[in-house]
Amino acid sequence: MEVAFYLGTFAIHWYGILIALAAIAAVSVSSIEAKRRGQSTEHIFNLALIVIPLGAIGARLYHVIDLWEFYSQNPALIFGGQGLGIFGAIIGGAIGLIIYTKWKGLGTLRWLDITAPGLMLAQAVGRWGNFFNQELYGYPTDLPWAVYIDLNHRLPGYEPFSHFHPLFLYESLWNFLGFSILMILGRRLKNRLVDGEIFLLYAIYYSVGRFVLEGFKIDVWMIAGVPTARWVTTTAIIISIAILIYRRYRMRHIASNTT
């Protein structure tokens, strides 16, 4: 199920195909958004050369840290195994975007807005790679949409169960909805939003969904008895809301002093 087809003896995996499609989706949507905002689409393809590799490095690093107990015993798999962490991908990609925009003298906040909807769509598409790898599932369930997991992919202690919550599906649907919301808001409120707010809305929206979904996961990276992802998402929500409120307050304050 993991392998889509072979090129000679070389296996092409579904996970890799979905990640490639996710990258194409992100670039395509970002190009549309750049053109809508009067920006050169050439920057999108240049950005991709920096953002995608740094995003991949960040994603792998987050995953390795998450499962360090395993990788410390199997160091050879650090660079050759499977597994990516979306938070690491976002951080790594954001660093790449900051580097490029500063280098080219572009508005970083504006380009964060331009790329945010495409990033959300990429996450929605990429999550289906988890389906083919039979990963990112939750507790056992008998719901009609439960996903079947092969015995060799079931977590220790859950071998007697066959069907589980399809967390990859939940997150994918949440992200598809978020993509639609960001695209609509970007157009309907284009004269009211300031640079950076689409990205902040992305951070809040995605974090809320991820916070909820962490409650369905069986085995997660914990800090002080709380899933690490919930620490990350809670921090992202608080900071993003605080920035939104502060910027709006500051704008009103400046406007009142100029009238």
C-alpha positions in Angstrom: 0.0 0.0 0.0 2.9 2.4 0.7 4.4 1.9 -2.8 2.6 3.4 -5.7 4.8 1.9 -8.4 8.3 0.9 -9.3 10.8 2.4 -11.8 12.9 -0.7 -12.3 13.9 -1.6 -8.8 13.3 1.9 -7.4 10.1 2.2 -5.4 8.0 5.3 -5.7 6.0 5.8 -2.5 2.6 7.4 -2.2 3.9 9.5 0.7 6.5 11.0 -1.6 4.0 11.6 -4.3 1.6 13.4 -1.9 4.4 15.6 -0.5 5.3 16.6 -4.0 1.7 17.4 -4.8 1.5 19.4 -1.6 4.5 21.5 -2.7 3.0 22.0 -6.1 -0.3 23.1 -4.5 1.6 25.6 -2.3 3.5 27.1 -5.1 0.5 27.3 -7.4 -1.8 29.1 -4.8 1.1 31.4 -3.7 1.6 32.4 -7.3 -2.1 33.3 -7.6 -2.0 35.3 -4.4 1.2 37.1 -5.4 -0.3 38.1 -8.8 -3.5 39.3 -7.0 -1.4 41.5 -4.8 0.6 42.9 -7.6 3.8 41.0 -6.8 6.1 39.2 -9.1 5.5 35.5 -9.3 9.1 35.0 -10.0 9.7 35.4 -6.3 7.5 32.4 -5.6 9.7 30.0 -7.5 12.9 31.5 -6.0 11.3 31.3 -2.5 10.5 27.6 -3.1 14.2 26.8 -3.7 14.9 28.0 -0.1 11.7 27.4 1.8 11.1 23.8 0.7 14.6 22.5 1.7 14.6 24.4 5.0 11.1 23.2 5.7 12.1 19.6 5.0 15.1 20.0 7.3 13.0 21.5 10.1 10.3 18.8 9.7 12.8 16.0 10.0 14.6 17.7 12.9 11.3 18.1 14.8 10.4 14.4 14.2 13.8 13.2 15.4 13.6 15.3 18.6 10.1 14.0 19.1 11.3 10.4 19.0 14.8 11.0 20.3 14.6 7.9 22.6 14.4 5.8 19.5 16.8 7.7 17.3 19.5 7.9 20.0 19.6 4.1 19.8 19.3 4.0 16.0 21.4 7.0 14.8 21.8 5.6 11.3 18.1 6.2 10.8 18.2 9.9 11.6 19.1 10.8 8.0 17.6 7.8 6.3 14.4 6.9 8.0 10.8 8.2 7.5 8.9 10.8 9.5 8.3 14.5 9.4 6.9 17.0 11.9 4.7 19.8 10.6 5.7 22.3 13.2 9.3 21.9 12.2 8.3 22.3 8.6 6.5 25.6 9.3 9.4 27.0 11.4 12.0 26.0 8.8 9.9 27.3 5.9 9.3 30.6 7.8 13.0 31.0 8.4 13.6 30.5 4.7 11.0 33.1 3.8 12.5 35.6 6.2 16.0 35.1 4.8 14.8 35.5 1.2 12.6 38.6 1.8 15.3 40.3 3.8 17.8 39.5 1.1 15.6 40.9 -1.7 14.2 43.8 0.3 10.7 42.6 0.2 8.0 43.0 2.9 8.2 39.9 5.0 4.8 40.2 6.5 3.2 40.6 3.1 4.9 37.5 1.8 3.9 35.5 4.8 0.3 36.5 3.9 0.9 35.5 0.3 2.1 32.0 1.2 -0.2 31.2 4.1 -3.2 29.9 2.1 -0.9 27.8 -0.1 0.7 26.4 3.0 -2.7 25.5 4.4 -3.7 23.7 1.2 -0.3 21.9 1.1 -1.0 20.6 4.7 -4.4 19.4 3.6 -3.0 17.5 0.6 0.1 16.2 2.3 -1.9 14.6 5.2 -3.1 11.9 2.8 0.4 10.6 2.7 -0.2 9.4 6.3 -3.2 7.4 5.0 -0.9 5.3 2.7 1.7 4.9 5.4 -1.1 3.9 7.9 0.0 6.5 10.5 -1.5 9.4 12.2 -4.5 7.6 13.6 -6.2 7.9 16.9 -7.9 5.7 19.5 -9.9 2.7 18.4 -13.5 3.4 17.3 -16.4 1.7 15.5 -17.6 4.9 13.7 -18.5 4.4 10.1 -15.6 6.4 8.9 -13.0 4.6 11.0 -9.8 3.6 9.2 -8.5 0.0 9.1 -4.9 -0.4 10.3 -2.8 -3.5 9.5 -1.5 -5.4 12.4 2.1 -4.5 11.8 1.2 -0.8 11.9 -0.7 -0.9 15.2 0.9 0.7 18.2 1.9 -1.6 21.1 -1.1 -2.6 23.3 -3.6 -1.9 20.5 -3.0 -5.1 18.5 -6.5 -6.5 19.3 -8.2 -3.4 17.6 -8.5 -3.1 13.9 -10.2 0.3 13.3 -9.2 3.7 14.6 -10.0 7.4 14.3 -8.5 8.7 11.0 -6.7 11.7 12.4 -5.1 12.4 9.0 -8.6 12.8 7.5 -9.8 15.1 10.3 -6.8 17.3 9.9 -7.0 17.3 6.1 -10.7 18.4 6.2 -9.9 21.1 8.8 -7.1 22.4 6.6 -9.2 22.3 3.4 -11.8 24.4 5.2 -9.1 26.7 6.5 -7.7 27.2 3.1 -11.1 28.2 1.8 -11.6 30.7 4.7 -8.2 32.3 4.2 -8.8 32.7 0.4 -12.3 34.3 1.0 -11.1 36.6 3.8 -8.1 37.7 1.8 -10.5 38.9 -0.9 -13.5 40.2 1.0 -11.4 42.0 3.6 -8.5 43.1 1.4 -9.0 46.7 2.2 -9.3 46.2 6.0 -6.6 43.6 6.7 -3.0 44.8 7.1 0.1 42.9 6.1 0.7 39.8 8.3 -2.9 39.3 9.5 -3.7 36.5 7.1 -0.7 34.6 8.4 -1.8 35.3 12.0 -5.2 34.0 11.2 -3.7 30.9 9.7 -1.6 30.4 12.8 -4.7 30.7 15.1 -7.0 28.6 12.9 -4.5 25.7 12.4 -3.5 25.7 16.0 -7.0 25.5 17.3 -7.7 22.4 15.1 -4.4 20.8 16.0 -5.0 21.4 19.8 -8.3 19.5 19.6 -6.9 16.6 17.5 -4.1 16.0 20.0 -6.8 14.7 22.3 -7.4 11.8 19.9 -3.8 10.7 19.7 -2.6 7.5 21.4 1.1 8.0 21.7 2.4 11.6 21.7 5.5 13.5 22.8 4.7 15.0 26.2 6.2 17.8 28.3 5.1 18.0 31.9 2.2 15.6 31.2 0.8 17.7 28.4 1.2 16.9 24.6 4.0 19.0 23.2 1.8 20.0 20.3 -0.7 21.5 22.7 2.1 23.6 24.3 3.1 24.8 20.8 -0.4 25.5 19.6 -1.4 27.3 22.8 1.6 29.5 22.5 0.9 30.2 18.9 -2.7 31.1 19.6 -1.8 33.4 22.5 1.0 35.2 20.7 -1.0 35.6 17.4 -4.1 37.0 19.2 -1.9 39.3 21.2 -0.2 40.6 18.1 -3.5 41.1 16.3 -5.0 43.1 19.3 -1.8 45.2 19.8 -1.5 46.1 16.1 -5.2 47.1 15.9 -4.9 49.1 19.1 -1.8 50.8 17.8 -3.5 51.6 14.5 -6.5 53.2 16.2 -4.2 55.1 18.6 -2.2 56.5 15.7 -5.4 57.3 13.7 -6.9 59.2 16.7 -3.7 61.3 17.1 -3.7 62.4 13.4 -7.3 63.6 13.4 
